Amino acid sequence: MKRIMVLLLLAAMIFLFGCNNVVLEQKDNVLRQFIEEPVTIVWNGDKNDGIQSYQANVKVYSMNNRKDHAARLTQTYRIGLKIIDDRIVTRIDFDADEGRVFRSIIYDGEEAVVFNPSTDEIGYRIPLEDSKSPLYRIFANQSGVSRINLSLIREEARRLSLDIQEGTDGNSDILLLELPPAMIPQNGLDKITRSRAVFDITHEILLETEVIMVREDETLVTTTVTPLYEKKNGEFIKIGQKTIIDSKAPYLIEGIDPDIEIFNSPDDIPTLTESELAEFQQKGEIHELPGILFGDPADLSYVETIYEVYHDIEINTMPDDLFRLIQK
């Protein structure tokens, strides 16, 4: 059950908060290398009808600066969302090889349904707290995959007396929205101390979100999300995003040998010749390690980078029937 809830939270974060490539200004060539070119976006119906539904296959690549030297594929799933009765309903289908029977989730901000997609058997119905937050009215009808309703954001920000600023960043006019920690649902003893979103005013798209959290053990965690868009039928469609989770430990672990050799990258690790390897193997002095920890082992700080790539994108092709388990 805990694993299900964690997956649900991660999935919700993708679309609750989270131009062509010029908006990103090619700041991250690693994300670009995972994009399947050309990006396939199928748009059903008249483009003037706008985006009523969106679905895509998602590949997730991740790396940790303390463990990996390159990003690797860690997860795949299918995600879709649709406007039904003036509300956005989202569906996520995890791959069957994940080994879970209840591997699909539908949620609408008020309730989440975890179910078996083969039989429609419901495993859990989980009430969500999103609708009780004052911020719900701002983001409830924002899909995060294309144009953002900045007029609504400005209106609600003024109503709630939120800190909202407009300015320029390079060649872009931007809007910066600061979300008060008191208005954000908190997770136990972990405390969110800052949360903000940056929007491109000209193209009306989300440029970046940043959330700073202090965990119970005083670890400072900064999560930054940067979407990537592709232009189709005059609309900017989300085709990927980069997430950086920077975790800074408040202190060093005691009891670690101060003379232990520290490797900060694979280039720091000494190599053996074939004859040296054979000699050590003969003496039984070679032992395979499941992994190596780069950096000071007494420091639990790390930076995790997650690249999410959307492909086989379809606009306005999802039938309402796919969301029947949660329709009111």
C-alpha positions in Angstrom: 0.0 0.0 0.0 2.8 2.4 0.9 4.5 1.7 -2.5 1.2 2.5 -4.3 0.9 5.8 -2.5 4.4 6.8 -3.3 3.9 6.0 -7.0 0.6 8.0 -6.9 2.3 11.0 -5.3 5.1 11.0 -7.9 2.6 10.7 -10.7 0.5 13.5 -9.4 3.5 15.8 -9.1 4.2 15.3 -12.8 1.0 16.9 -14.0 -0.2 19.1 -11.2 2.9 21.3 -11.6 4.5 19.7 -14.3 7.8 27.0 -27.6 9.7 24.9 -29.2 13.1 24.1 -27.9 14.0 27.8 -27.9 12.2 28.2 -24.6 14.5 25.6 -23.0 17.5 27.3 -24.8 19.1 23.9 -25.2 20.3 24.1 -21.6 20.3 20.3 -21.2 21.6 18.3 -24.1 21.3 15.1 -22.1 17.5 15.3 -22.1 17.5 16.1 -25.8 19.6 12.9 -26.6 16.8 10.8 -25.1 14.1 12.4 -27.3 13.0 10.2 -30.2 13.3 12.4 -33.3 11.1 13.4 -34.9 8.7 13.7 -32.0 5.4 12.0 -33.0 2.3 14.0 -32.1 -1.0 12.9 -33.5 -3.8 15.5 -33.2 -7.3 14.3 -33.8 -10.0 16.7 -34.9 -10.0 20.5 -35.4 -7.0 22.3 -33.8 -9.4 25.2 -33.0 -11.1 22.9 -30.5 -8.1 23.0 -28.3 -6.6 20.1 -26.2 -9.4 18.0 -24.6 -7.2 15.0 -23.9 -3.6 14.0 -24.0 -1.8 10.7 -23.7 1.7 9.5 -24.2 4.1 6.7 -23.4 6.7 7.8 -20.9 10.3 6.6 -20.5 12.1 7.6 -17.3 15.9 7.8 -17.1 17.6 8.5 -13.9 21.1 8.9 -12.4 22.6 9.6 -9.0 25.9 11.5 -8.8 27.0 9.2 -5.9 26.3 6.0 -7.7 26.0 6.4 -11.5 28.1 8.1 -14.2 25.3 8.0 -16.8 21.5 8.0 -16.8 19.8 4.7 -17.3 16.2 3.6 -18.1 14.5 2.9 -14.8 10.7 2.9 -15.6 8.1 3.1 -18.4 4.4 3.8 -18.2 1.5 5.3 -20.1 -0.2 8.5 -19.0 -3.3 10.1 -20.2 -5.5 13.0 -19.0 -8.8 14.3 -20.2 -11.2 17.2 -19.4 -14.5 15.6 -18.3 -17.3 17.8 -16.9 -14.9 20.8 -16.6 -12.4 18.9 -14.5 -9.1 17.1 -15.4 -9.0 13.4 -14.8 -5.7 11.6 -15.1 -4.9 7.9 -15.8 -1.5 6.2 -15.4 -0.9 2.6 -16.5 2.4 1.1 -15.2 3.9 -1.8 -17.2 2.8 -5.3 -16.6 6.4 -6.4 -15.9 6.4 -4.3 -12.8 4.8 -7.4 -11.2 1.8 -5.6 -9.7 -1.8 -6.7 -10.2 -3.2 -3.3 -9.3 -1.0 -1.3 -11.6 -3.3 1.4 -12.9 -4.3 4.7 -11.3 -7.1 7.2 -12.1 -7.4 10.4 -10.1 -9.2 13.7 -10.3 -7.9 15.7 -7.3 -10.6 14.5 -5.0 -10.2 10.7 -5.3 -7.7 8.2 -6.6 -8.7 4.7 -7.8 -6.0 2.0 -7.9 -7.2 -1.0 -10.0 -6.3 -4.0 -12.2 -6.6 -2.8 -15.8 -7.2 -6.3 -17.1 -10.4 -6.9 -15.0 -11.3 -3.4 -13.7 -11.1 -4.9 -10.2 -10.6 -2.0 -7.7 -7.8 -2.5 -5.2 -8.1 0.9 -3.4 -10.2 4.0 -3.4 -8.1 6.8 -1.8 -9.6 10.2 -0.9 -7.2 13.0 -1.8 -6.7 16.2 0.1 -5.9 18.4 -2.9 -9.4 19.9 -3.2 -9.2 21.2 0.4 -6.2 23.3 -0.3 -6.7 27.0 -1.3 -4.3 26.3 -4.1 -6.5 23.7 -5.7 -8.6 26.4 -7.5 -5.4 27.6 -9.2 -4.1 24.3 -10.5 -7.3 22.1 -10.6 -7.8 22.8 -14.3 -4.2 23.2 -15.4 -3.0 20.1 -17.2 0.7 21.0 -17.3 1.1 19.6 -20.8 0.4 22.7 -22.8 -0.9 26.3 -22.4 -1.4 27.6 -18.9 -4.3 29.8 -18.0 -2.3 32.7 -16.6 -5.4 34.9 -16.3 -6.8 32.5 -13.8 -3.5 32.3 -11.9 -3.3 36.1 -11.7 -6.9 36.3 -10.5 -6.6 33.6 -7.8 -3.2 35.0 -6.7 -4.7 38.4 -6.1 -7.7 36.8 -4.3 -5.4 34.8 -2.0 -2.9 37.7 -1.6 -0.1 35.6 -3.0 3.3 37.0 -4.0 3.3 37.3 -7.8 5.9 39.1 -9.8 6.5 39.8 -13.5 9.7 40.6 -15.1 12.2 39.4 -17.8 14.7 36.6 -18.0 16.8 36.8 -21.0 14.5 37.2 -24.0 11.4 36.0 -22.1 8.8 37.9 -20.1 8.1 35.8 -17.1 5.7 35.5 -14.2 6.9 34.3 -10.9 4.4 32.8 -8.4 5.5 32.2 -4.8 3.3 29.7 -2.9 3.2 30.2 0.8 4.3 27.1 2.8 1.2 27.5 5.0 -1.0 26.8 2.1 0.8 23.7 1.0 -0.3 20.3 2.4 2.7 19.1 4.5 4.0 15.5 4.8 4.4 14.6 8.5 7.4 16.2 10.1 8.9 17.2 6.7 8.4 20.9 6.1 8.1 22.7 2.8 9.9 26.1 3.3 9.6 27.4 -0.3 7.6 26.6 -3.4 7.4 28.6 -6.6 6.5 28.4 -10.2 7.9 30.4 -13.2 5.8 30.9 -16.3 6.6 32.3 -19.8 4.1 35.1 -20.3 4.4 35.3 -24.1 3.8 31.6 -24.8 1.7 31.0 -21.6 3.6 27.9 -20.5 5.3 26.6 -17.3 9.0 27.1 -17.4 10.1 25.8 -14.0 9.0 24.8 -10.6 11.1 24.7 -7.4 10.2 23.2 -4.0 12.5 23.4 -1.0 11.8 21.0 1.8 13.5 20.4 5.2 13.1 16.8 6.3 12.7 15.6 9.8 16.5 14.9 10.1 17.2 18.5 8.9 18.2 17.3 5.4 17.6 20.1 2.9 16.0 18.9 -0.3 15.6 21.2 -3.3 13.5 19.8 -6.2 13.6 21.7 -9.5 11.5 20.6 -12.5 12.0 22.0 -16.1 9.6 20.9 -18.9 10.5 20.7 -22.6 7.9 21.5 -25.3 7.4 21.0 -29.0 5.1 23.2 -31.1 2.2 21.5 -32.9 -0.8 23.2 -34.5 0.2 26.5 -32.9 0.2 24.9 -29.4 3.3 24.1 -27.2 3.0 20.4 -26.3 5.0 18.9 -23.5 7.4 16.2 -24.7 9.6 15.7 -21.7 11.0 17.2 -18.5 14.1 17.2 -16.3 13.9 16.9 -12.5 16.9 17.6 -10.2 16.6 16.5 -6.6 19.5 18.1 -4.6 19.7 16.6 -1.1 22.1 18.2 1.3 22.8 16.3 4.6 23.2 18.5 7.7 26.1 16.6 9.1 28.7 13.8 8.5 28.2 10.3 9.8 30.5 9.4 12.6 32.7 6.3 12.8 33.9 6.4 9.1 37.6 5.7 8.8 39.1 9.2 8.0 41.9 7.6 5.9 39.6 5.7 3.6 40.3 6.4 -0.1 37.7 8.5 -1.7 36.7 8.3 -5.4 34.8 11.3 -6.8 34.3 9.8 -10.3 35.1 6.7 -12.3 38.3 8.3 -13.5 39.6 8.3 -10.0 39.4 4.5 -9.7 42.8 2.8 -10.3 42.9 0.1 -13.0 44.8 -3.2 -13.2 46.5 -4.8 -16.1 45.4 -8.3 -17.1 48.4 -9.9 -15.5 47.8 -8.0 -12.2 44.2 -9.1 -12.3 45.1 -12.7 -12.9 47.6 -12.6 -10.0 45.1 -11.1 -7.5 42.4 -13.6 -8.6 44.8 -16.5 -8.1 45.5 -15.2 -4.5 41.7 -14.9 -3.9 42.1 -11.2 -3.3 39.6 -10.0 -5.9 36.0 -9.5 -4.7 33.2 -8.1 -6.9 31.3 -5.1 -5.4 27.6 -4.6 -6.3 28.3 -0.9 -6.6 30.6 1.9 -5.5 29.8 5.1 -3.6 31.4 8.2 -5.1 32.4 11.0 -2.8 32.9 11.1 1.0 31.1 8.0 2.5 30.4 10.1 5.7 28.4 12.6 3.7 24.9 11.4 2.8 24.3 14.3 0.4 23.5 13.5 -3.3 22.0 14.9 -6.5 19.5 12.8 -8.4 18.6 13.7 -12.0 15.5 12.3 -13.6 14.8 12.6 -17.3 11.2 11.9 -18.5 10.6 11.5 -22.2 7.1 11.4 -23.7 6.7 9.7 -27.1 3.8 8.4 -29.3 1.8 11.5 -28.1 -1.9 11.7 -29.0 -4.1 14.7 -28.7 -7.9 14.3 -28.4 -8.0 10.6 -28.9 -9.0 9.3 -25.4 -12.6 8.0 -24.9 -14.4 8.8 -21.7 -14.8 5.1 -21.0 -11.1 4.8 -20.0 -12.0 6.9 -16.9 -15.3 5.2 -16.0 -14.1 4.0 -12.6 -13.9 7.5 -11.3 -16.6 9.4 -13.2 -19.1 11.0 -11.0 
